[in-house]
């Protein structure tokens, strides 16, 4: 199985959206048995909190279930558990490296790298615009799946 962990600051907006968008994509393709997918945050601020209402609105509109999701913290051991640690922005990459140590196996990426961009996924916590975040996440998730399939 291929392990994919999406990472952002608090694990209530972007990484959660990416987790469930990606899970929905692979489910629709009948490929859920090929992957294990989760998300985590690099800070402790939101641990235990539910999905942000803006992300919930997007997922509800797409009829994608996110039930029982609560924010969790990225752990050092996650580096060994996952094949892809996919961060939403440059700060998340730095914080992920601080937590897991050296990226000796080259597993840490920014999501939009898979969409041929060095941009960060728009952070709706500050912008309030979850629609732009969704467009970034969808583009990145499609690119990630294409990248995995090319391996």
C-alpha positions in Angstrom: 0.0 0.0 0.0 1.0 3.6 -0.7 0.9 5.9 2.3 0.0 9.5 1.8 -0.1 12.0 4.7 -1.3 15.5 4.0 0.1 18.2 6.3 -0.8 21.8 7.2 -0.6 23.9 10.3 -3.7 23.0 12.3 -5.2 20.0 10.4 -8.6 21.5 10.2 -8.7 23.2 6.8 -6.3 22.5 4.0 -4.8 19.1 4.9 -8.2 17.7 5.9 -9.7 18.9 2.7 -6.8 17.3 0.7 -7.2 14.0 2.7 -10.9 13.6 1.9 -10.7 14.9 -1.7 -7.9 12.4 -2.4 -9.8 9.6 -0.6 -12.8 10.4 -2.7 -10.8 10.3 -5.9 -9.3 6.9 -5.2 -12.6 5.5 -4.1 -14.3 6.6 -7.3 -11.5 4.8 -9.2 -12.0 1.6 -7.1 -8.4 1.9 -5.7 -8.9 2.4 -2.0 -7.1 -0.9 -1.3 -3.9 0.5 -2.8 -3.6 3.4 -0.4 -3.7 4.5 3.2 -4.4 8.2 3.5 -4.5 10.6 6.4 -3.7 14.2 7.4 -2.0 15.9 10.3 -0.9 19.3 11.6 2.4 20.7 12.6 1.1 22.7 15.5 -0.8 21.6 18.7 -3.3 24.5 18.5 -6.2 22.6 17.0 -5.6 19.0 18.2 -8.9 17.3 18.8 -10.9 19.9 17.0 -13.3 19.0 14.2 -13.1 20.0 10.5 -13.3 23.8 10.0 -16.8 24.8 8.9 -15.5 26.2 5.6 -13.8 22.9 4.7 -17.0 21.1 5.9 -19.1 23.3 3.6 -16.9 22.3 0.6 -16.9 18.6 1.4 -20.6 18.6 2.1 -21.3 20.3 -1.2 -19.3 17.5 -2.9 -21.1 14.8 -0.8 -17.7 13.7 0.6 -17.9 12.2 4.1 -15.4 13.4 6.7 -17.2 12.0 9.7 -15.2 11.5 12.9 -12.2 13.5 11.7 -10.4 15.3 14.5 -7.2 17.3 14.1 -4.0 15.3 15.0 -0.4 16.2 15.3 2.4 15.1 13.0 4.7 12.7 14.8 8.4 11.9 14.0 7.3 8.3 13.4 5.0 9.3 10.6 8.1 9.7 8.4 8.5 5.9 8.4 4.8 5.2 8.1 4.1 7.2 4.9 5.6 7.3 1.4 4.5 10.8 0.7 4.4 13.6 3.3 2.5 16.3 1.3 2.6 19.8 2.8 0.3 22.6 1.9 2.9 25.4 2.0 6.6 26.2 2.5 6.2 26.9 6.2 4.6 23.4 6.6 7.7 21.9 4.9 10.0 23.6 7.4 7.9 22.6 10.3 7.6 19.0 9.0 11.4 18.8 8.7 11.7 20.2 12.3 9.5 17.4 13.5 10.7 14.4 11.5 14.3 15.4 10.9 16.2 15.0 7.7 14.3 14.0 4.5 16.8 11.3 3.7 14.3 9.4 1.5 12.9 12.5 -0.3 9.3 11.9 0.9 8.4 15.5 1.7 6.7 17.6 -1.0 4.5 20.7 -1.4 1.1 19.6 -2.8 1.2 22.0 -5.8 4.6 20.6 -6.9 2.4 17.8 -8.3 0.6 20.5 -10.4 3.9 21.9 -11.8 3.9 24.9 -9.4 6.0 26.1 -6.6 3.1 28.0 -5.1 1.5 27.4 -1.7 -2.0 26.1 -1.3 -4.1 29.2 -0.5 -4.7 29.3 3.3 -8.4 29.9 3.9 -7.8 30.5 7.6 -6.5 33.9 6.6 -8.3 34.5 3.3 -11.7 33.0 4.2 -11.9 31.8 0.6 -12.3 28.0 0.8 -13.3 27.8 -2.9 -9.8 28.9 -4.0 -8.3 26.4 -1.6 -10.5 23.7 -3.0 -9.2 24.5 -6.6 -5.6 24.3 -5.4 -6.2 21.1 -3.5 -8.1 19.4 -6.4 -5.3 20.4 -8.8 -2.6 19.1 -6.5 -4.4 15.8 -5.7 -5.0 15.0 -9.3 -1.3 15.7 -10.0 -0.2 13.6 -7.0 -2.2 10.6 -8.3 -0.8 11.1 -11.7 2.7 11.2 -10.2 2.1 8.0 -8.2 0.8 6.2 -11.2 3.9 7.2 -13.2 6.2 5.5 -10.7 
